[in-house]
Amino acid sequence: MKRIYSSLSLEEAEFLRMALRDHGIESVLENAGAALYTELCPISAPFGIIVRTKDVEAAVAVIQNVLDQRRSSDSPGAQSLT
């Protein structure tokens, strides 16, 4: 098992986990217990995305693609695909 990504945003971590699952890659959210406290008080512990060692390369590619798409849609003048 290997951590391939970490984020201070639970929403971002879960979004990326869903993208991985859509590509057939199972993952575990490290520090998920801290999510119980995010509603009541801010935390600084990152949420890590852990995948099996054999899935690391494919998972990194999926996450990179998702993040690139999000960045390009956030850039000025970007057009919606829908």
C-alpha positions as CSV (number, residue, x, y, z in Angstrom):
1,M,0.0,0.0,0.0
2,K,1.2,3.5,-0.8
3,R,0.0,7.0,-0.2
4,I,-0.3,8.7,-3.6
5,Y,-2.0,12.0,-2.7
6,S,-2.9,14.0,0.3
7,S,-5.2,17.0,0.8
8,L,-6.5,19.2,3.6
9,S,-9.9,19.1,1.9
10,L,-12.1,16.1,2.7
11,E,-14.3,17.0,-0.3
12,E,-11.3,16.9,-2.7
13,A,-10.0,13.6,-1.3
14,E,-13.4,12.0,-1.6
15,F,-13.9,13.4,-5.2
16,L,-10.5,11.9,-6.2
17,R,-11.4,8.6,-4.6
18,M,-14.6,8.5,-6.7
19,A,-12.6,9.2,-9.8
20,L,-10.2,6.3,-8.9
21,R,-13.2,4.0,-8.3
22,D,-14.7,5.0,-11.7
23,H,-11.4,3.6,-13.2
24,G,-11.5,0.4,-11.2
25,I,-8.9,1.4,-8.6
26,E,-9.9,0.9,-5.0
27,S,-8.4,3.2,-2.4
28,V,-8.5,3.9,1.3
29,L,-8.8,7.3,2.9
30,E,-6.1,7.8,5.5
31,N,-7.0,9.8,8.5
32,A,-10.7,9.3,7.8
33,G,-11.4,9.4,11.5
34,A,-10.5,13.1,11.6
35,A,-13.4,13.7,9.2
36,L,-15.7,13.4,12.1
37,Y,-14.3,16.5,13.6
38,T,-14.2,18.7,10.5
39,E,-17.7,20.0,11.1
40,L,-17.0,21.1,14.6
41,C,-13.5,22.4,14.5
42,P,-10.8,22.9,11.8
43,I,-8.1,20.3,11.6
44,S,-4.7,20.5,9.9
45,A,-4.2,16.8,9.4
46,P,-4.2,15.9,5.7
47,F,-6.4,13.2,4.3
48,G,-4.2,10.7,2.4
49,I,-5.3,8.5,-0.5
50,I,-3.8,5.1,-0.2
51,V,-3.8,2.5,-3.1
52,R,-2.3,-0.9,-3.6
53,T,1.3,-0.9,-4.8
54,K,0.3,-2.5,-8.1
55,D,-2.2,0.3,-8.8
56,V,0.1,3.3,-8.0
57,E,1.1,4.1,-11.6
58,A,-2.5,4.0,-12.9
59,A,-3.9,5.9,-9.9
60,V,-1.3,8.7,-10.2
61,A,-2.3,9.1,-13.9
62,V,-6.0,9.2,-13.0
63,I,-5.5,11.8,-10.3
64,Q,-3.2,13.9,-12.5
65,N,-5.8,13.9,-15.3
66,V,-8.6,14.9,-13.0
67,L,-6.6,17.7,-11.5
68,D,-5.5,19.0,-14.9
69,Q,-9.1,19.0,-16.0
70,R,-10.2,20.9,-12.9
71,R,-7.4,23.5,-13.4
72,S,-8.2,24.0,-17.1
73,S,-11.9,24.5,-16.2
74,D,-11.0,27.1,-13.5
75,S,-8.8,29.1,-15.9
76,P,-10.1,32.4,-17.3
77,G,-11.9,31.9,-20.6
78,A,-12.5,28.2,-20.1
79,Q,-15.6,26.8,-21.7
80,S,-17.9,24.4,-20.1
81,L,-18.1,20.9,-21.8
82,T,-21.8,20.5,-20.8
